[in-house]
Amino acid sequence: MARDEIPELRDLRDEYDRARDALMAAIHKHLDLGESNARIARSVDWSREYVARIRKEREAERE
């Protein structure tokens, strides 16, 4: 932790980062299973377009 950080805020940010990583891993899993962009988007309150971008980036990583 940096000298001037507020421990409570740092802990919450770290928790947020872990949760986001877990969410993205789960989204990738469901994309790999062929789940629709719309259903994933509804489940996480994101747009279908954003999920489509994640799908496209995922496919590009595999090439």
N, C-alpha and C positions, 0 to 999 in steps of 0.2 A: 504494500500500500504506500502511496506517495505521502510525504510528510504532511501536506495540507489537505488531505482527503478527509471527508466526514465518514467515519466507519459505517454508520447506518445506511447512508446512501450508496457506498461502495458495495455493501452486502446485498442490498436490493438490486443494484445493477448487475451484480454477478448472478443472482438468482434469475433475473430477467434473461440474461444471456443463455443460461442453462435451459430455461424453459423454451426459448426461441429455437435453440439447437434441437431440442427434443421434438418440437412441433415440426420443424423442417424435415427431420428424419422420418417422422410419421407421414408427412405429406409425400415425401419421396417413395415411401413404402407403398402407399395407396396409388400413386401414379404408376409405379411398377406393376401393380396388380390390375391396372387398366381402368381404375375408377375415373369417372367423368370429372372434368374441370368444374362443372356447375355444382356437383354434389360436394366436392372438396371445398369449394368456395363458400357454400352455404354453411358448412360445418365449422369454418374458421372465421366467418364474417369478413372475407376478402372478396374482391371482384373475380369473376371468371377470367378476366383478362390477365390479372396478376398471376393466377394459378397457371394459366396458359404460358406465361413468361417463365415461370418456374419449370414447367414441363419442357419447354423448348431449351432452356439452359441445361437441364438434366440430360436431354438427348444429345446436346452438343458435347457434354463432358464425356459421353460414352463413345464418341466418334474418334 
